[in-house]
Amino acid sequence: MSTRSTHIRAGSSARTNDTSLSTAIAIARLIGIMGIVYVHAWTGRTAEELAAAAFSWQAVLRTVLGEVFGRSAVPLLGMISGWLVVSTATRQGYGAFLIGKARTILLPMVLWNAIAILLVGAAATFGDLKAPTPTSIGWTLNELVPLVHANDINVQMPFPRDLFVCMTIAPVLVRASSVWLAVVALVAVAWSVSGVHVPLLLRPQILLFFTAGIAARRSGAAERVAGWPVALCALPFVLLIAPRLWTALLGNAFFDAHPLLMAAFDIVFRLASAVLFWRFAWALAGSNVADRLRGIERYGFLAFCDHLVLLWLFGPVIGLATGALGAGLYPAYLLVQPLLVLGVTVVLGRVLMALSPAVARVLSGGRLGQSASITA
């Protein structure tokens, strides 16, 4: 009886840990995607105007939000993808695995890029929106699938593009020894720091973070970090945030003058950010808001795909009331942009599910659909 009770308690504890881990992953993804919105937030200013006002307090606020919340996004999402892929890549055949990833990553990326070209391009062509418009067949093709450089409208799409490339070798990576994983990670670091442009990957760092996620799954690093004190997880981030902010405020001229140093520093800072926000996600997974956040997270991928279309189209409209960066009401608008994007995305997701669950499923990469319960 005692042995049976021990087994029951152990099984219950394992299920609780699995639930906490799953919830923390969902919350971490939501944090990362909302952080990306700050990086792409509407400012109403040109690049030249932003550079000229780089040290104004509103521009500094924008930089702080982007660096603090946005820099953790790519490593968090990349490592989570690597962590999760271990299960599917070892369980499925290569063909079925790749078709599944094409359906949940590549297809929605292409469709949302097409939507962006159509809607944003039309607003720029027939309205007053200052946005990129189709100039050639080559531009349009690269905008649909970023082959040689990042999109001009949906600038976030190199991430799913490179993530899909990583998925094509995931079945090999998950079966490789730890030594070979380390070799792949070192190659990704060297490639990132060198600045060599090989269109196979537009952001070589993504391969590093993806590989790190696979290694974290093997070693149990995610669970161990979750047990560390928050102060310990925050220490590297706190030490690195000041120089990171300073170099960001100095602009591209400083980065161009020290490319190798800044590329290496960027990797270290991103990893430090990811550790801290993973720890925050784990803390939130045990809080009273965990279920609500997990319910909202089902809309996260949709928000990742649609947020720049929303910012291009509706950012200037709201900006008529708040003003651009430098205006009195702009800081309030800046702070709530991720919440506005998320709110509109939830409404969009519900409308899509009501009108066509199949379309909702495709555009959300399989996250939404007829069987998905809405708990947001």
N, C-alpha and C positions, 0 to 999 in steps of 0.2 A: 504494500500500500504506500509505504514511504517512497519507494523507488518510483512508483507510478506518479505520485504527486510531484516528485522532482522533475520527471519528464514533462508533465503538464505545465509546471511553472517555467521550465526552460523553453518549451514550445511557445508559450504565451509571451515570454520575454523576447524571443526571436521575432515573433509577429509584430510586436510593438516596435522593435528596432527597425524592422523593414518598413513599417508604416511611417515612422519618423523620418527615415532616410528618403522615402519616396516623397513625402510632403516637403522636406527640405530642398530636394531637387526641384520640385515644382516652384517653390518660392524663390529659389535662386535664379531660375530661368526668368521669372517675372521681374525680379530686381534688375537683372541684366538688360532685359528688353526695355524697361522703363528708363534705364540709364542711357540707352542709345538715343532715346528721344531728346534728352538734354544735349547730346552732342550735335544733333541735327535741328535744334530748336529754331523757330522762326525769329529773325532779328529785324527784318526790314531794312537791313544795311548791306551794301556791297562789300566784297572782300577788302577793297581799298579803304572804305570807311571804317570797317572793323579794325583794320590794322592801325589806322590813325587814332582810334579811340581805345586802343588796347588796355591802357592803364586807367581808364575811367572806372568808377566803382561798379557800374552796371556791367561793363565788359568783364571786369574781374569776377563778379558774381557768376556770370555765364561761364567763364573759364573754370571756376571752382566746381560748379555743378557738373560740367562736362568731364572734368578730370577725375573728380571724386567718384561719381556714379557711372560715368561712361567707360572709363578705362578698365573696369573690372568685367565689362560685358562680354567682350570677345573671349578672354580666357575662361570665364565662367561657362559660357555657352559651349565653347570648344571642348573643355574638359568634361562637361556633363554629357556631351554627345559621345565622346570616347568612352566614358564610364558605361553608358547605356548600351553602346553598340556591342559590347562583349557578349551579351546574352543572345542577341539576334544573329550576329555574325557566326557564332559557333553552332547555332541550332539550325540555321537555314542553309540550303544550297546556294552557291554563288549567284546563279541566275535569278532565283526567287528573291534573294537578298537585294540584288542590285535593282531589280524592277520595283521592289517595294520602296527603296530609297529614292528612285527616280520619281515615283508617284507622290511621295511625301515631301521631297525637297526640291527637285528640279522642276517638276510640272507647275507647282504654285509659284515658284520664282519667275518662270517664263510668263505665266498668265498675269501676274501682278505687274511685271515690267510692261507687258502689252497694255494693260489698263492705264499705267502711268503715262505711256507715250500718247495714248488716245486722249485721256482727260486733261493732263497737264499741257500736252502739246496743243490741244484745241483751245484751252484757256489762254495760252500764250499767243496763238495765231489769231484768234477772233476776239480776244479781250485785252485787258491791260496788264496781264500777268507777265512779269519778267522771268522767263524760264526757258530752258533749252527746248528747241523744236527740231524735228527731223531735217537733216541737211543732206543726207546721202543714204544709199542703201547700206554702206558699211557702218555708218553711225547707228542706223536703225537695228541692224543685226547685233552689233555690240551692245546696244541698249537692251535688246531682248535677252541675250545671253552674253554677259561680259566675258569676252574671249581674250582680249589683249589689254584692256584697262577697265577701270571701274566705270559704272554707269554715271551719267550726268544728272539723271533725275533721281532714280532709286539708288543713291550712293551706298546704301547698306547691303546691296545684293552680292558683292564679292564674297561675303561670308557664306551664304548657302551654296554659292557656286564652288568655292574652295572646299567647303564641307563635303559636298558630293564627290569631289575628286578624292578626298580622304576616304570616303566610304568605299570607293572602288578598290582600295588596297586594305580596307579594314579586316577582311577575312584572313589576310596574311599577317597583319599586325597583331591580331588577337591570339594567333598561334605562334608568333615569334618568341624567342627567348628574351629575357629581360636585357641581355647584352645587346641584342639587335634592336630592341626598342630604344635603348640609350643611344645607339649609333644613329638611328633615324632622328631622334630628338636633337642630337648634336649637329647633324646635317641641316635640320630646320633652323637651328640657332645661327649657324654659319651663313646660311642663305639669307636669313633676315637681316643680320648685321651687315653683310657685304653690300646689300642694296642692289644686287644683280637682278635684273628683271627677266625672268623666264615665265612666259604666260601659262605654264602648267599650273602654277599657283600664283594668284595675284597678291595674296597675303600669306607668305610662308609661315608666319607665326601660328597660323591656324593648325598646321600640321604638328607643330610643337605642342600646342595645348591639347589637341586631339590625342596625341600619343601619351601625353601626361595623364589624361583621363583614363586611358587603358591601364597604365601603370598603377594609377591610384586604385583602380578596381582590384588589381591583383594583390596589392600590398595592404589594402584596408586603410589607406591614408585618409580617405574622406571621413571615416568614422573616428579615426584618431584625432584629426584636426577638430572635429566637432566636440571632442572632450577637452580641448585646450581652453585656458582662460581667455576671455575676450581681449583682455589687456595685452596678452602675449601675441595674439593674432593681429592686434592693431599696431604693435610696436614698429614692425618694418614699414608699414604704410605711413605712420606718423613721421618716421625719419625721412621718408622719400618724398612726401607730398610737397614740402616747401620747395626743394629744387625743381620738382616736376612743374609746379605752378609757375615758378619764375621763368623757366625755359619756354613754357607754353605762352606766357605773356610776351616774351621777346619775339615770338613769331617764327616764321619759316627761315628768316635770315640766320638765326642762331642754329637751327637744325641743319641747314645747308652747309654751314661752316664746320660743323662737328658731326657728320653723318654716322660714322661708326660708333662713336661714344653715345650718341643719343639713341641709336637703334638698340644698343645693348642695354642702356638704362631703361628704355621703354619696356623691354621684355621683363626686366626685374620688377619694375613698378607695377606692371600688369599682373604679374604673379602674386605680388604682395597684396594688391587690391582684391584679387580673386579669393585669396585665403581669408581676408577679413570679411568679405561679403558672404562667403560660404558659412563662416561662423555665425554671422547675423541671421542667415537663412535658417540655420539649425536652431538658433534660439527662438526664432519666430515659429518654427515648426512645433514647438512645445507650448505656444501661447494660445490665448483665446481666439485670436484672429486667424489661426492656421487653416481651419476649414474654409473660411471665406476666401482667403488668399488662394487656396488650392482650387476653389471653384472658379475664380477669376482667371487663373493661369491657363485654363483651356482656351482662352481668347488670346493668349500671349503671342503665338506664332502669327495669328491674323494681324495683331497690332504691329509686329515686326515688319510684316509685308506691306501694310497699308499706311503706316504712319507718315511716310514722306509724301505720299499722294495727298493725305489729309492736310499736312503742313503747307504744301505748295498751294493747295486750292483754298483752304480756309484760314491759314495763318494771316494773310494780308487783310481778309475780311474782318477778323477780330481785331487786327492791328489798327483798323480805322478808328476803333473806339479807344484802344489803349495807347496807341502810338508805337513807333519803332524804338529800338534800343536807344536809350537816352531820355525818353519821355517819362513823365512821372508815374504812369500806371504800368509801364512795361515790366518792371521787376515782378509784380504780382502775376502778370500774364506768363512770364518766363517760368515761374515756379510751378504753375498748374498745368503747363502744356502736356506733360506725361499723363496726368489725370484726365485732361480733356480728350486726348487721343484714346485712352483706354475706354472712357465712357462712350465715345462715338463707336469704337470698335465693338463693344459689347452689344450696342443697339444694332449695328450692322450685322453682327453674327446672328443675333436673334431673328432679324428680318430674313437673312439668307436661309436659316434653318426652317423658317415658316414657309418661305416661297419654294425652296428647292433644297432639301437636305443633301442631295448629291452634289450640287454646286458648292454648298457650304463645306462639305467634306473635302472637296478638291482644293478650294481656295484657302482652307485652313490647314492643308497638309494632313488631313485625316483627323484633326483634333475635334472638329465639330461635325455633327451629323444627326440623323434622325434618332439614334439611340443615346445621344449625349444628353444627360440631364443637366439642366441649367441651375446652378446653385449660387451664381454670382449675385 
